[in-house]
Amino acid sequence: MAAPVVAVVGRPNVGKSTLFNRIAGERISIVEDTPGVTRDRIYAHAEWLGKEFSLIDTGGIEISDQPILTQIRQQAEIAIDEADVIIMVTDIDTGVTAADEQVAKILYRSDKPVVLAVNKADNIARRNDAYDFYSLGLGEPYPVSSVHGVGIGDLLDAVVDDLPEDRQQAHDRSIHLSLIGRPNVGKSSLVNAILGENRVIVSGVAGTTRDAVNTHFTDDQGHEFTMIDTAGMKKKGKLYENTERYALMRAMRAIDDSDVVLVVLNADEGIRELDKHIAGYAHEAGKGVIIVVNKWDLLKGHKQETMIDFTNLIRQEFQYLSYAPIIFVSAKTKQRLNKLPELVATVYQHHNRRVQSSTLNDVLVDALAANPTPTVNGRRLRVYYMTQVAVAPPTFVVFVNDPDLMHFSYLRYLENKIRDAFDFTGTPIKIIKRHRQ
């Protein structure tokens, strides 16, 4: 289900990235006391009061004819255009500046809810100076300190009050899939080839992002799919041309909207570092994942040996995607493309699989017998019970005497035992450890 989008905007060097990191709960954006360091949108998932949303950090908006500043302004305006709620960040040290007023004018035209954050308000005396920012005409200013976390709760309360309801329509029961990858790996060719193989096209409807079209089709087995359009993803920090500037936003939104994500690789070019970075987006989002190796027709030599070698290379380079099936295809010759929709449907089924608690705990008992729990500092980990609490991805809670005694390696051991007992091919699974009262 698509999460609402919140964009953090403002003129350069007011502390946008610091505020972004504070809300996201981790240090993602580069923070440096130099204007213009953040030159591209940075993305993260955030949550407040049970409401999840996508967070976008932007480069500072600065009205200038300098090419790089123009590009930064364009990126920020794209984020504003895609956002449901905008946080405008200002600096209490400098007060209201002409640049702040220019940014406010841009936000007026967006016709989006705007929450005004007055940053660097570290004490009560400075917080009183925030009232000067009423002059921007954006409503109540919220004095905050991104560094110390002061006032962040009040700011986020205002943000979530303006967030819209979930976008996805309840009656749409098709399997949502997207193809992601760097440019020129053949995503568009694959989309066209898949639709050529599956000619029962229901309709093409406008997507949730600008210029994207979600295509509905049905395969020979009667499975209904919605294919979500994406463009090639490039490295962060690389400035986009006008025709490419929506690429990363589209891909991130497509991942959020997807049940299953196809990570497309180019067989002819091999695996690049960017491929691993892009695949990490789908994994971290908890989506079903299939690794699609395209342009397989271009590889010469003994195909079977080559396929084994390439599979081993993928498993080595994408260790965090050990659960993802691999399929070798060719958009040009349509090699194995007829198997792809069925594989997507299978991964979707695994992604939504639910296991009965009694059966799950039988597996747990056998796992504990085969590999007894470890002892840490004279205390033995005791595992009492396990139950599944969610699907998409399958999520399990294991109750123990002390969560600190359960090492990551033992969690991985339990995950492997669950995978051995139940087919969760194509989907990540989460195990949450909880103290039993």
WOMORA-V933841 format. One line per field, one symbol per residue. ss: DSSP state (H for helix, E for strand, L for the rest). phi: phi as a letter, one per 40 degrees, with the letter a starting at -180 (. if undefined). burial: I if it has 16 or more other ideal C-beta (glycine too) atoms within 10 Angstrom, else O. Layout:
# WOMORA-V933841
ss->???
phi->???
burial->???
This chain:
# WOMORA-V933841
ss->LLLEEEEEELLLLLLHHHHHHHHHLLLLLLLLLLLLLLLLLEEEEEEELLEEEEEEELLLLLLLLLHHHHHHHHHHHHHHHHLLEEEEEEELLLLLLHHHHHHHHHHHHHLLEEEEEEELLLLHHHHHHHHHHHHHLLLLEEELELLLLELHHHHHHHHHHHLLLLLLLLLLLLEEEEEELLLLLLHHHHHHHHHHHLLEEEEEEELLLLLLEEEEEELLLLLEEEEELLLLLLLLLLLLLHHHLLHHHHHHHHHHHLLEEEEEEELLLELLHHHHHHHHHHHHLLLEEEEEEELHHHLLLLHHHHHHHHHHHHHHHLHHHLLLEEEELELLLLELHHHHHHHHHHHHHHHLLLLLHHHHHHHHHHHHHHLLLLEELLEELLEEEEEEEELLLEEEEEEELLHHHLLHHHHHHHHHHHHHHLLLLLLLEEEEEEELL
phi->.cccbbbbbiccgbgccccdccccgaccccbacadgccbacbbacbaafgbcacbbcbcccbcaccdcccccccccccccccccbbbcbbbcccgcbccdcccdcccdccfbdbbcbbcgccaccccccccccdccgbgccbcbbcccgcgcccccdccccccccdccccccbcccbbbbiccgcgccccdccccccbccccabbcccbdgcbcbcabcccgccbbcccbbccbccgccccdcbccdccdcccccdcccbbcccbbcccgcbccdcccccdccccgccbbcbccgccccbgccccccccccccccccbccbccccbbbbacccgcgccccdccccccccccbcbbcccccccccccccccadccbbfgbccbbcabacbabfcdbbbbcbcadccccdcccccccccccccbcbdgbcbbbbcbccc
burial->OIIIIIIIIIIIIIIIIIIIIIIIOOOOIOIOOOOOOIIIIIIIIIOIOOOOIIIIIIIIIIOOOOOOIOIIIIIIIIIIOIIIIIIIIIIIOOOIOOIIOOIIOIIOOOOIIIIIIIIIIOOOOOIOOIOOIOOIOIOOIIIIIIOOOIIIOOIIOIIIOOIOOOOOOOOOOIIIIIIIIIOOIIIOOIIOIIOOOIOOOOOOOOIIIOOIOIIIIIIOOOIOIIIIIIIIIIOOOOIIOOOOIIIIIIIIIIIIIIIIIIIIIIIOOOIOOOIOOIIOIIIOIIIIIIIIIIIIIOIOOOOOOOIOOIOOOIOOIIOOIOIIIIIIIIIOOOIOIOOIIOIIIIIIOIIOIOIOOOOIIOIIOOIOOOOOIOOOOOOOIOIOOIOIOOOOIIOIOIIIOOOOIIOOOIOOOIIOIIOOIIOIIIIIIOIOIOOOO
